[in-house]
Amino acid sequence: MPNTYIKVIRTEQGVRLRIAKVPLTTTAGVPNTVAHNLPKAPLFAFYVPANGDGSWYETAVPDGTNAYLTVGASGPTSFTMYAFY
């Protein structure tokens, strides 16, 4: 399912940025590569875990296809990624 942006903002320089809310599902205990389905690589992204209270971190910055998260053994398996692209 393609993601759609939820808002468009303009910077002071006139650059248009779209903001997308992207649901991500991961597996606890391993590095995860998760398709974000955005039309291009985000300029900035942040993640909000929806469940679990263990450790997790961004393994690498998202590229044009995927987001990269490593989740600890009792970490969250569901995230919302907010991406600016």
PDB file of N, CA, C and O in Angstrom:
ATOM      1  N   MET A   1       0.845  -1.165   0.000  1.00  0.00           N
ATOM      2  CA  MET A   1       0.000   0.000   0.000  1.00  0.00           C
ATOM      3  C   MET A   1       0.897   1.238   0.000  1.00  0.00           C
ATOM      4  O   MET A   1       1.709   1.403   0.911  1.00  0.00           O
ATOM      5  N   PRO A   2       0.767   2.116  -1.009  1.00  0.00           N
ATOM      6  CA  PRO A   2       1.593   3.316  -1.022  1.00  0.00           C
ATOM      7  C   PRO A   2       1.180   4.289   0.075  1.00  0.00           C
ATOM      8  O   PRO A   2      -0.002   4.445   0.383  1.00  0.00           O
ATOM      9  N   ASN A   3       2.173   4.932   0.649  1.00  0.00           N
ATOM     10  CA  ASN A   3       1.904   5.932   1.669  1.00  0.00           C
ATOM     11  C   ASN A   3       1.633   7.278   1.017  1.00  0.00           C
ATOM     12  O   ASN A   3       2.212   7.598  -0.022  1.00  0.00           O
ATOM     13  N   THR A   4       0.779   8.046   1.609  1.00  0.00           N
ATOM     14  CA  THR A   4       0.514   9.387   1.114  1.00  0.00           C
ATOM     15  C   THR A   4       0.931  10.381   2.180  1.00  0.00           C
ATOM     16  O   THR A   4       0.925  10.071   3.372  1.00  0.00           O
ATOM     17  N   TYR A   5       1.285  11.552   1.750  1.00  0.00           N
ATOM     18  CA  TYR A   5       1.716  12.543   2.712  1.00  0.00           C
ATOM     19  C   TYR A   5       0.527  13.117   3.466  1.00  0.00           C
ATOM     20  O   TYR A   5      -0.598  13.106   2.968  1.00  0.00           O
ATOM     21  N   ILE A   6       0.782  13.618   4.669  1.00  0.00           N
ATOM     22  CA  ILE A   6      -0.298  14.156   5.490  1.00  0.00           C
ATOM     23  C   ILE A   6      -0.288  15.680   5.514  1.00  0.00           C
ATOM     24  O   ILE A   6      -1.266  16.301   5.932  1.00  0.00           O
ATOM     25  N   LYS A   7       0.808  16.285   5.068  1.00  0.00           N
ATOM     26  CA  LYS A   7       0.889  17.735   5.077  1.00  0.00           C
ATOM     27  C   LYS A   7       2.030  18.173   4.171  1.00  0.00           C
ATOM     28  O   LYS A   7       3.016  17.455   4.005  1.00  0.00           O
ATOM     29  N   VAL A   8       1.886  19.359   3.586  1.00  0.00           N
ATOM     30  CA  VAL A   8       2.963  19.974   2.823  1.00  0.00           C
ATOM     31  C   VAL A   8       3.306  21.286   3.501  1.00  0.00           C
ATOM     32  O   VAL A   8       2.423  22.087   3.808  1.00  0.00           O
ATOM     33  N   ILE A   9       4.600  21.502   3.735  1.00  0.00           N
ATOM     34  CA  ILE A   9       5.042  22.770   4.314  1.00  0.00           C
ATOM     35  C   ILE A   9       6.066  23.389   3.370  1.00  0.00           C
ATOM     36  O   ILE A   9       6.682  22.691   2.565  1.00  0.00           O
ATOM     37  N   ARG A  10       6.241  24.690   3.474  1.00  0.00           N
ATOM     38  CA  ARG A  10       7.259  25.399   2.704  1.00  0.00           C
ATOM     39  C   ARG A  10       8.288  25.995   3.657  1.00  0.00           C
ATOM     40  O   ARG A  10       7.938  26.592   4.675  1.00  0.00           O
ATOM     41  N   THR A  11       9.542  25.826   3.317  1.00  0.00           N
ATOM     42  CA  THR A  11      10.598  26.431   4.117  1.00  0.00           C
ATOM     43  C   THR A  11      10.692  27.911   3.757  1.00  0.00           C
ATOM     44  O   THR A  11      10.055  28.364   2.806  1.00  0.00           O
ATOM     45  N   GLU A  12      11.475  28.649   4.505  1.00  0.00           N
ATOM     46  CA  GLU A  12      11.666  30.066   4.203  1.00  0.00           C
ATOM     47  C   GLU A  12      12.291  30.271   2.832  1.00  0.00           C
ATOM     48  O   GLU A  12      12.115  31.325   2.221  1.00  0.00           O
ATOM     49  N   GLN A  13      13.012  29.281   2.350  1.00  0.00           N
ATOM     50  CA  GLN A  13      13.633  29.357   1.028  1.00  0.00           C
ATOM     51  C   GLN A  13      12.677  28.925  -0.083  1.00  0.00           C
ATOM     52  O   GLN A  13      13.054  28.922  -1.255  1.00  0.00           O
ATOM     53  N   GLY A  14      11.458  28.565   0.271  1.00  0.00           N
ATOM     54  CA  GLY A  14      10.459  28.169  -0.711  1.00  0.00           C
ATOM     55  C   GLY A  14      10.461  26.692  -1.077  1.00  0.00           C
ATOM     56  O   GLY A  14       9.747  26.283  -1.993  1.00  0.00           O
ATOM     57  N   VAL A  15      11.243  25.895  -0.385  1.00  0.00           N
ATOM     58  CA  VAL A  15      11.303  24.458  -0.664  1.00  0.00           C
ATOM     59  C   VAL A  15      10.066  23.784  -0.087  1.00  0.00           C
ATOM     60  O   VAL A  15       9.715  24.003   1.072  1.00  0.00           O
ATOM     61  N   ARG A  16       9.409  22.967  -0.897  1.00  0.00           N
ATOM     62  CA  ARG A  16       8.239  22.224  -0.430  1.00  0.00           C
ATOM     63  C   ARG A  16       8.671  20.901   0.194  1.00  0.00           C
ATOM     64  O   ARG A  16       9.413  20.130  -0.415  1.00  0.00           O
ATOM     65  N   LEU A  17       8.207  20.647   1.398  1.00  0.00           N
ATOM     66  CA  LEU A  17       8.456  19.371   2.081  1.00  0.00           C
ATOM     67  C   LEU A  17       7.130  18.697   2.365  1.00  0.00           C
ATOM     68  O   LEU A  17       6.183  19.325   2.838  1.00  0.00           O
ATOM     69  N   ARG A  18       7.078  17.421   2.071  1.00  0.00           N
ATOM     70  CA  ARG A  18       5.912  16.628   2.431  1.00  0.00           C
ATOM     71  C   ARG A  18       6.229  15.876   3.715  1.00  0.00           C
ATOM     72  O   ARG A  18       7.371  15.480   3.951  1.00  0.00           O
ATOM     73  N   ILE A  19       5.204  15.683   4.546  1.00  0.00           N
ATOM     74  CA  ILE A  19       5.347  14.921   5.774  1.00  0.00           C
ATOM     75  C   ILE A  19       4.455  13.684   5.643  1.00  0.00           C
ATOM     76  O   ILE A  19       3.258  13.797   5.382  1.00  0.00           O
ATOM     77  N   ALA A  20       5.046  12.516   5.825  1.00  0.00           N
ATOM     78  CA  ALA A  20       4.296  11.262   5.716  1.00  0.00           C
ATOM     79  C   ALA A  20       4.320  10.509   7.034  1.00  0.00           C
ATOM     80  O   ALA A  20       5.316  10.525   7.758  1.00  0.00           O
ATOM     81  N   LYS A  21       3.221   9.855   7.333  1.00  0.00           N
ATOM     82  CA  LYS A  21       3.103   8.978   8.505  1.00  0.00           C
ATOM     83  C   LYS A  21       3.121   7.546   7.974  1.00  0.00           C
ATOM     84  O   LYS A  21       2.205   7.128   7.266  1.00  0.00           O
ATOM     85  N   VAL A  22       4.171   6.800   8.320  1.00  0.00           N
ATOM     86  CA  VAL A  22       4.394   5.481   7.733  1.00  0.00           C
ATOM     87  C   VAL A  22       4.395   4.409   8.826  1.00  0.00           C
ATOM     88  O   VAL A  22       5.241   4.455   9.719  1.00  0.00           O
ATOM     89  N   PRO A  23       3.470   3.446   8.777  1.00  0.00           N
ATOM     90  CA  PRO A  23       3.505   2.343   9.746  1.00  0.00           C
ATOM     91  C   PRO A  23       4.599   1.340   9.367  1.00  0.00           C
ATOM     92  O   PRO A  23       4.739   0.973   8.200  1.00  0.00           O
ATOM     93  N   LEU A  24       5.369   0.905  10.362  1.00  0.00           N
ATOM     94  CA  LEU A  24       6.434  -0.079  10.146  1.00  0.00           C
ATOM     95  C   LEU A  24       6.263  -1.235  11.116  1.00  0.00           C
ATOM     96  O   LEU A  24       5.935  -1.026  12.285  1.00  0.00           O
ATOM     97  N   THR A  25       6.481  -2.447  10.641  1.00  0.00           N
ATOM     98  CA  THR A  25       6.440  -3.631  11.489  1.00  0.00           C
ATOM     99  C   THR A  25       7.828  -4.263  11.477  1.00  0.00           C
ATOM    100  O   THR A  25       8.402  -4.490  10.412  1.00  0.00           O
ATOM    101  N   THR A  26       8.362  -4.546  12.660  1.00  0.00           N
ATOM    102  CA  THR A  26       9.699  -5.116  12.780  1.00  0.00           C
ATOM    103  C   THR A  26       9.650  -6.431  13.545  1.00  0.00           C
ATOM    104  O   THR A  26       8.603  -6.823  14.061  1.00  0.00           O
ATOM    105  N   THR A  27      10.792  -7.106  13.613  1.00  0.00           N
ATOM    106  CA  THR A  27      10.949  -8.326  14.387  1.00  0.00           C
ATOM    107  C   THR A  27      11.921  -8.035  15.516  1.00  0.00           C
ATOM    108  O   THR A  27      13.004  -7.498  15.281  1.00  0.00           O
ATOM    109  N   ALA A  28      11.548  -8.380  16.733  1.00  0.00           N
ATOM    110  CA  ALA A  28      12.408  -8.136  17.895  1.00  0.00           C
ATOM    111  C   ALA A  28      13.630  -9.040  17.855  1.00  0.00           C
ATOM    112  O   ALA A  28      13.560 -10.180  17.396  1.00  0.00           O
ATOM    113  N   GLY A  29      14.747  -8.519  18.340  1.00  0.00           N
ATOM    114  CA  GLY A  29      15.963  -9.307  18.475  1.00  0.00           C
ATOM    115  C   GLY A  29      16.880  -9.327  17.278  1.00  0.00           C
ATOM    116  O   GLY A  29      17.917  -9.989  17.318  1.00  0.00           O
ATOM    117  N   VAL A  30      16.540  -8.630  16.219  1.00  0.00           N
ATOM    118  CA  VAL A  30      17.360  -8.662  15.004  1.00  0.00           C
ATOM    119  C   VAL A  30      17.367  -7.295  14.307  1.00  0.00           C
ATOM    120  O   VAL A  30      16.502  -6.457  14.565  1.00  0.00           O
ATOM    121  N   PRO A  31      18.351  -7.078  13.419  1.00  0.00           N
ATOM    122  CA  PRO A  31      18.298  -5.903  12.560  1.00  0.00           C
ATOM    123  C   PRO A  31      17.152  -6.066  11.552  1.00  0.00           C
ATOM    124  O   PRO A  31      16.906  -7.166  11.056  1.00  0.00           O
ATOM    125  N   ASN A  32      16.462  -4.973  11.257  1.00  0.00           N
ATOM    126  CA  ASN A  32      15.325  -5.019  10.349  1.00  0.00           C
ATOM    127  C   ASN A  32      15.532  -4.059   9.189  1.00  0.00           C
ATOM    128  O   ASN A  32      16.011  -2.939   9.367  1.00  0.00           O
ATOM    129  N   THR A  33      15.164  -4.513   8.004  1.00  0.00           N
ATOM    130  CA  THR A  33      15.097  -3.679   6.808  1.00  0.00           C
ATOM    131  C   THR A  33      13.631  -3.665   6.408  1.00  0.00           C
ATOM    132  O   THR A  33      13.074  -4.697   6.035  1.00  0.00           O
ATOM    133  N   VAL A  34      12.999  -2.480   6.487  1.00  0.00           N
ATOM    134  CA  VAL A  34      11.552  -2.380   6.279  1.00  0.00           C
ATOM    135  C   VAL A  34      11.271  -1.391   5.157  1.00  0.00           C
ATOM    136  O   VAL A  34      11.730  -0.250   5.208  1.00  0.00           O
ATOM    137  N   ALA A  35      10.519  -1.818   4.141  1.00  0.00           N
ATOM    138  CA  ALA A  35      10.148  -0.933   3.034  1.00  0.00           C
ATOM    139  C   ALA A  35       9.237   0.183   3.538  1.00  0.00           C
ATOM    140  O   ALA A  35       8.265  -0.078   4.248  1.00  0.00           O
ATOM    141  N   HIS A  36       9.551   1.426   3.172  1.00  0.00           N
ATOM    142  CA  HIS A  36       8.721   2.550   3.605  1.00  0.00           C
ATOM    143  C   HIS A  36       7.747   3.022   2.525  1.00  0.00           C
ATOM    144  O   HIS A  36       6.811   3.758   2.838  1.00  0.00           O
ATOM    145  N   ASN A  37       7.936   2.626   1.276  1.00  0.00           N
ATOM    146  CA  ASN A  37       7.036   2.937   0.161  1.00  0.00           C
ATOM    147  C   ASN A  37       6.902   4.428  -0.137  1.00  0.00           C
ATOM    148  O   ASN A  37       5.904   4.843  -0.726  1.00  0.00           O
ATOM    149  N   LEU A  38       7.868   5.230   0.250  1.00  0.00           N
ATOM    150  CA  LEU A  38       7.854   6.647  -0.096  1.00  0.00           C
ATOM    151  C   LEU A  38       8.446   6.817  -1.497  1.00  0.00           C
ATOM    152  O   LEU A  38       9.216   5.967  -1.944  1.00  0.00           O
ATOM    153  N   PRO A  39       8.099   7.898  -2.192  1.00  0.00           N
ATOM    154  CA  PRO A  39       8.602   8.075  -3.553  1.00  0.00           C
ATOM    155  C   PRO A  39      10.095   8.411  -3.625  1.00  0.00           C
ATOM    156  O   PRO A  39      10.702   8.290  -4.688  1.00  0.00           O
ATOM    157  N   LYS A  40      10.689   8.831  -2.506  1.00  0.00           N
ATOM    158  CA  LYS A  40      12.126   9.095  -2.480  1.00  0.00           C
ATOM    159  C   LYS A  40      12.637   9.008  -1.049  1.00  0.00           C
ATOM    160  O   LYS A  40      11.854   8.834  -0.114  1.00  0.00           O
ATOM    161  N   ALA A  41      13.936   9.127  -0.881  1.00  0.00           N
ATOM    162  CA  ALA A  41      14.543   9.031   0.449  1.00  0.00           C
ATOM    163  C   ALA A  41      14.126  10.217   1.312  1.00  0.00           C
ATOM    164  O   ALA A  41      14.138  11.355   0.843  1.00  0.00           O
ATOM    165  N   PRO A  42      13.762   9.969   2.548  1.00  0.00           N
ATOM    166  CA  PRO A  42      13.421  11.077   3.448  1.00  0.00           C
ATOM    167  C   PRO A  42      14.642  11.947   3.744  1.00  0.00           C
ATOM    168  O   PRO A  42      15.765  11.450   3.827  1.00  0.00           O
ATOM    169  N   LEU A  43      14.410  13.235   3.901  1.00  0.00           N
ATOM    170  CA  LEU A  43      15.458  14.151   4.345  1.00  0.00           C
ATOM    171  C   LEU A  43      15.655  14.043   5.851  1.00  0.00           C
ATOM    172  O   LEU A  43      16.752  14.253   6.370  1.00  0.00           O
ATOM    173  N   PHE A  44      14.563  13.711   6.541  1.00  0.00           N
ATOM    174  CA  PHE A  44      14.575  13.585   7.989  1.00  0.00           C
ATOM    175  C   PHE A  44      13.472  12.616   8.369  1.00  0.00           C
ATOM    176  O   PHE A  44      12.392  12.644   7.779  1.00  0.00           O
ATOM    177  N   ALA A  45      13.730  11.759   9.347  1.00  0.00           N
ATOM    178  CA  ALA A  45      12.701  10.824   9.817  1.00  0.00           C
ATOM    179  C   ALA A  45      12.865  10.622  11.319  1.00  0.00           C
ATOM    180  O   ALA A  45      13.977  10.623  11.848  1.00  0.00           O
ATOM    181  N   PHE A  46      11.732  10.450  11.990  1.00  0.00           N
ATOM    182  CA  PHE A  46      11.784  10.038  13.394  1.00  0.00           C
ATOM    183  C   PHE A  46      10.746   8.958  13.618  1.00  0.00           C
ATOM    184  O   PHE A  46       9.768   8.854  12.877  1.00  0.00           O
ATOM    185  N   TYR A  47      10.969   8.147  14.656  1.00  0.00           N
ATOM    186  CA  TYR A  47      10.185   6.943  14.892  1.00  0.00           C
ATOM    187  C   TYR A  47       9.510   7.008  16.254  1.00  0.00           C
ATOM    188  O   TYR A  47      10.096   7.474  17.231  1.00  0.00           O
ATOM    189  N   VAL A  48       8.267   6.533  16.303  1.00  0.00           N
ATOM    190  CA  VAL A  48       7.522   6.440  17.551  1.00  0.00           C
ATOM    191  C   VAL A  48       7.139   4.972  17.737  1.00  0.00           C
ATOM    192  O   VAL A  48       6.340   4.454  16.957  1.00  0.00           O
ATOM    193  N   PRO A  49       7.686   4.283  18.752  1.00  0.00           N
ATOM    194  CA  PRO A  49       7.320   2.888  18.980  1.00  0.00           C
ATOM    195  C   PRO A  49       5.883   2.780  19.486  1.00  0.00           C
ATOM    196  O   PRO A  49       5.435   3.593  20.295  1.00  0.00           O
ATOM    197  N   ALA A  50       5.173   1.771  19.002  1.00  0.00           N
ATOM    198  CA  ALA A  50       3.767   1.592  19.386  1.00  0.00           C
ATOM    199  C   ALA A  50       3.583   0.533  20.465  1.00  0.00           C
ATOM    200  O   ALA A  50       2.551   0.510  21.134  1.00  0.00           O
ATOM    201  N   ASN A  51       4.558  -0.333  20.642  1.00  0.00           N
ATOM    202  CA  ASN A  51       4.438  -1.384  21.660  1.00  0.00           C
ATOM    203  C   ASN A  51       5.824  -1.771  22.150  1.00  0.00           C
ATOM    204  O   ASN A  51       6.821  -1.354  21.561  1.00  0.00           O
ATOM    205  N   GLY A  52       5.906  -2.547  23.197  1.00  0.00           N
ATOM    206  CA  GLY A  52       7.189  -3.004  23.736  1.00  0.00           C
ATOM    207  C   GLY A  52       7.935  -1.876  24.435  1.00  0.00           C
ATOM    208  O   GLY A  52       7.715  -0.698  24.153  1.00  0.00           O
ATOM    209  N   ASP A  53       8.812  -2.252  25.346  1.00  0.00           N
ATOM    210  CA  ASP A  53       9.550  -1.228  26.065  1.00  0.00           C
ATOM    211  C   ASP A  53      11.049  -1.535  26.107  1.00  0.00           C
ATOM    212  O   ASP A  53      11.772  -1.002  26.949  1.00  0.00           O
ATOM    213  N   GLY A  54      11.501  -2.377  25.216  1.00  0.00           N
ATOM    214  CA  GLY A  54      12.917  -2.701  25.162  1.00  0.00           C
ATOM    215  C   GLY A  54      13.676  -1.718  24.295  1.00  0.00           C
ATOM    216  O   GLY A  54      13.127  -0.715  23.839  1.00  0.00           O
ATOM    217  N   SER A  55      14.936  -2.015  24.075  1.00  0.00           N
ATOM    218  CA  SER A  55      15.795  -1.118  23.321  1.00  0.00           C
ATOM    219  C   SER A  55      15.607  -1.263  21.817  1.00  0.00           C
ATOM    220  O   SER A  55      15.219  -2.318  21.315  1.00  0.00           O
ATOM    221  N   TRP A  56      15.893  -0.179  21.120  1.00  0.00           N
ATOM    222  CA  TRP A  56      15.882  -0.169  19.662  1.00  0.00           C
ATOM    223  C   TRP A  56      16.679   1.041  19.205  1.00  0.00           C
ATOM    224  O   TRP A  56      16.867   1.990  19.967  1.00  0.00           O
ATOM    225  N   TYR A  57      17.144   1.010  17.977  1.00  0.00           N
ATOM    226  CA  TYR A  57      17.836   2.163  17.408  1.00  0.00           C
ATOM    227  C   TYR A  57      17.805   2.086  15.884  1.00  0.00           C
ATOM    228  O   TYR A  57      17.582   1.027  15.298  1.00  0.00           O
ATOM    229  N   GLU A  58      18.034   3.234  15.268  1.00  0.00           N
ATOM    230  CA  GLU A  58      18.101   3.304  13.813  1.00  0.00           C
ATOM    231  C   GLU A  58      19.479   2.810  13.399  1.00  0.00           C
ATOM    232  O   GLU A  58      20.488   3.390  13.801  1.00  0.00           O
ATOM    233  N   THR A  59      19.536   1.750  12.604  1.00  0.00           N
ATOM    234  CA  THR A  59      20.789   1.147  12.188  1.00  0.00           C
ATOM    235  C   THR A  59      21.496   2.015  11.150  1.00  0.00           C
ATOM    236  O   THR A  59      22.716   2.171  11.189  1.00  0.00           O
ATOM    237  N   ALA A  60      20.733   2.569  10.236  1.00  0.00           N
ATOM    238  CA  ALA A  60      21.244   3.449   9.177  1.00  0.00           C
ATOM    239  C   ALA A  60      20.120   4.403   8.791  1.00  0.00           C
ATOM    240  O   ALA A  60      18.948   4.137   9.056  1.00  0.00           O
ATOM    241  N   VAL A  61      20.486   5.504   8.168  1.00  0.00           N
ATOM    242  CA  VAL A  61      19.450   6.449   7.733  1.00  0.00           C
ATOM    243  C   VAL A  61      18.626   5.811   6.622  1.00  0.00           C
ATOM    244  O   VAL A  61      19.152   5.007   5.852  1.00  0.00           O
ATOM    245  N   PRO A  62      17.330   6.158   6.526  1.00  0.00           N
ATOM    246  CA  PRO A  62      16.502   5.577   5.471  1.00  0.00           C
ATOM    247  C   PRO A  62      17.008   5.991   4.092  1.00  0.00           C
ATOM    248  O   PRO A  62      17.458   7.120   3.896  1.00  0.00           O
ATOM    249  N   ASP A  63      16.930   5.081   3.162  1.00  0.00           N
ATOM    250  CA  ASP A  63      17.300   5.400   1.785  1.00  0.00           C
ATOM    251  C   ASP A  63      16.041   5.543   0.941  1.00  0.00           C
ATOM    252  O   ASP A  63      14.959   5.741   1.492  1.00  0.00           O
ATOM    253  N   GLY A  64      16.150   5.452  -0.344  1.00  0.00           N
ATOM    254  CA  GLY A  64      15.002   5.624  -1.220  1.00  0.00           C
ATOM    255  C   GLY A  64      13.994   4.490  -1.171  1.00  0.00           C
ATOM    256  O   GLY A  64      12.908   4.612  -1.738  1.00  0.00           O
ATOM    257  N   THR A  65      14.327   3.390  -0.508  1.00  0.00           N
ATOM    258  CA  THR A  65      13.456   2.224  -0.470  1.00  0.00           C
ATOM    259  C   THR A  65      13.092   1.766   0.939  1.00  0.00           C
ATOM    260  O   THR A  65      11.942   1.410   1.197  1.00  0.00           O
ATOM    261  N   ASN A  66      14.063   1.772   1.853  1.00  0.00           N
ATOM    262  CA  ASN A  66      13.883   1.121   3.151  1.00  0.00           C
ATOM    263  C   ASN A  66      14.249   2.008   4.341  1.00  0.00           C
ATOM    264  O   ASN A  66      14.995   2.980   4.220  1.00  0.00           O
ATOM    265  N   ALA A  67      13.690   1.631   5.501  1.00  0.00           N
ATOM    266  CA  ALA A  67      14.103   2.143   6.802  1.00  0.00           C
ATOM    267  C   ALA A  67      14.849   1.003   7.490  1.00  0.00           C
ATOM    268  O   ALA A  67      14.544  -0.169   7.272  1.00  0.00           O
ATOM    269  N   TYR A  68      15.834   1.355   8.327  1.00  0.00           N
ATOM    270  CA  TYR A  68      16.695   0.351   8.952  1.00  0.00           C
ATOM    271  C   TYR A  68      16.665   0.527  10.468  1.00  0.00           C
ATOM    272  O   TYR A  68      17.147   1.530  10.994  1.00  0.00           O
ATOM    273  N   LEU A  69      16.096  -0.452  11.162  1.00  0.00           N
ATOM    274  CA  LEU A  69      15.982  -0.410  12.614  1.00  0.00           C
ATOM    275  C   LEU A  69      16.496  -1.716  13.209  1.00  0.00           C
ATOM    276  O   LEU A  69      16.238  -2.794  12.673  1.00  0.00           O
ATOM    277  N   THR A  70      17.213  -1.617  14.305  1.00  0.00           N
ATOM    278  CA  THR A  70      17.605  -2.802  15.059  1.00  0.00           C
ATOM    279  C   THR A  70      16.834  -2.768  16.368  1.00  0.00           C
ATOM    280  O   THR A  70      16.835  -1.762  17.078  1.00  0.00           O
ATOM    281  N   VAL A  71      16.176  -3.878  16.678  1.00  0.00           N
ATOM    282  CA  VAL A  71      15.301  -3.959  17.844  1.00  0.00           C
ATOM    283  C   VAL A  71      15.849  -5.009  18.801  1.00  0.00           C
ATOM    284  O   VAL A  71      16.195  -6.114  18.383  1.00  0.00           O
ATOM    285  N   GLY A  72      15.928  -4.664  20.095  1.00  0.00           N
ATOM    286  CA  GLY A  72      16.385  -5.596  21.118  1.00  0.00           C
ATOM    287  C   GLY A  72      15.399  -6.733  21.329  1.00  0.00           C
ATOM    288  O   GLY A  72      14.304  -6.717  20.768  1.00  0.00           O
ATOM    289  N   ALA A  73      15.778  -7.716  22.131  1.00  0.00           N
ATOM    290  CA  ALA A  73      14.975  -8.920  22.351  1.00  0.00           C
ATOM    291  C   ALA A  73      13.561  -8.625  22.845  1.00  0.00           C
ATOM    292  O   ALA A  73      12.622  -9.301  22.425  1.00  0.00           O
ATOM    293  N   SER A  74      13.382  -7.652  23.711  1.00  0.00           N
ATOM    294  CA  SER A  74      12.029  -7.330  24.183  1.00  0.00           C
ATOM    295  C   SER A  74      11.569  -5.974  23.649  1.00  0.00           C
ATOM    296  O   SER A  74      10.708  -5.320  24.238  1.00  0.00           O
ATOM    297  N   GLY A  75      12.150  -5.571  22.543  1.00  0.00           N
ATOM    298  CA  GLY A  75      11.842  -4.255  21.971  1.00  0.00           C
ATOM    299  C   GLY A  75      10.537  -4.220  21.199  1.00  0.00           C
ATOM    300  O   GLY A  75       9.885  -5.247  21.014  1.00  0.00           O
ATOM    301  N   PRO A  76      10.161  -3.027  20.750  1.00  0.00           N
ATOM    302  CA  PRO A  76       8.908  -2.854  20.016  1.00  0.00           C
ATOM    303  C   PRO A  76       8.939  -3.545  18.657  1.00  0.00           C
ATOM    304  O   PRO A  76       9.991  -3.659  18.028  1.00  0.00           O
ATOM    305  N   THR A  77       7.793  -3.993  18.224  1.00  0.00           N
ATOM    306  CA  THR A  77       7.667  -4.616  16.905  1.00  0.00           C
ATOM    307  C   THR A  77       6.768  -3.814  15.987  1.00  0.00           C
ATOM    308  O   THR A  77       6.468  -4.242  14.872  1.00  0.00           O
ATOM    309  N   SER A  78       6.341  -2.664  16.447  1.00  0.00           N
ATOM    310  CA  SER A  78       5.494  -1.797  15.637  1.00  0.00           C
ATOM    311  C   SER A  78       5.921  -0.343  15.886  1.00  0.00           C
ATOM    312  O   SER A  78       6.055   0.091  17.030  1.00  0.00           O
ATOM    313  N   PHE A  79       6.130   0.391  14.798  1.00  0.00           N
ATOM    314  CA  PHE A  79       6.552   1.778  14.855  1.00  0.00           C
ATOM    315  C   PHE A  79       5.710   2.619  13.912  1.00  0.00           C
ATOM    316  O   PHE A  79       5.108   2.101  12.971  1.00  0.00           O
ATOM    317  N   THR A  80       5.673   3.901  14.167  1.00  0.00           N
ATOM    318  CA  THR A  80       5.200   4.866  13.186  1.00  0.00           C
ATOM    319  C   THR A  80       6.402   5.731  12.847  1.00  0.00           C
ATOM    320  O   THR A  80       7.018   6.333  13.726  1.00  0.00           O
ATOM    321  N   MET A  81       6.726   5.785  11.572  1.00  0.00           N
ATOM    322  CA  MET A  81       7.803   6.653  11.121  1.00  0.00           C
ATOM    323  C   MET A  81       7.174   7.909  10.550  1.00  0.00           C
ATOM    324  O   MET A  81       6.286   7.834   9.700  1.00  0.00           O
ATOM    325  N   TYR A  82       7.629   9.059  11.011  1.00  0.00           N
ATOM    326  CA  TYR A  82       7.219  10.338  10.442  1.00  0.00           C
ATOM    327  C   TYR A  82       8.390  10.802   9.585  1.00  0.00           C
ATOM    328  O   TYR A  82       9.483  11.048  10.094  1.00  0.00           O
ATOM    329  N   ALA A  83       8.156  10.918   8.298  1.00  0.00           N
ATOM    330  CA  ALA A  83       9.233  11.214   7.350  1.00  0.00           C
ATOM    331  C   ALA A  83       8.967  12.525   6.625  1.00  0.00           C
ATOM    332  O   ALA A  83       7.852  12.787   6.174  1.00  0.00           O
ATOM    333  N   PHE A  84       9.998  13.335   6.522  1.00  0.00           N
ATOM    334  CA  PHE A  84       9.958  14.570   5.738  1.00  0.00           C
ATOM    335  C   PHE A  84      10.713  14.292   4.443  1.00  0.00           C
ATOM    336  O   PHE A  84      11.883  13.909   4.475  1.00  0.00           O
ATOM    337  N   TYR A  85      10.049  14.484   3.307  1.00  0.00           N
ATOM    338  CA  TYR A  85      10.725  14.226   2.034  1.00  0.00           C
ATOM    339  C   TYR A  85      10.352  15.266   1.004  1.00  0.00           C
ATOM    340  O   TYR A  85      10.827  15.210  -0.131  1.00  0.00           O
TER     341      TYR A  85
END
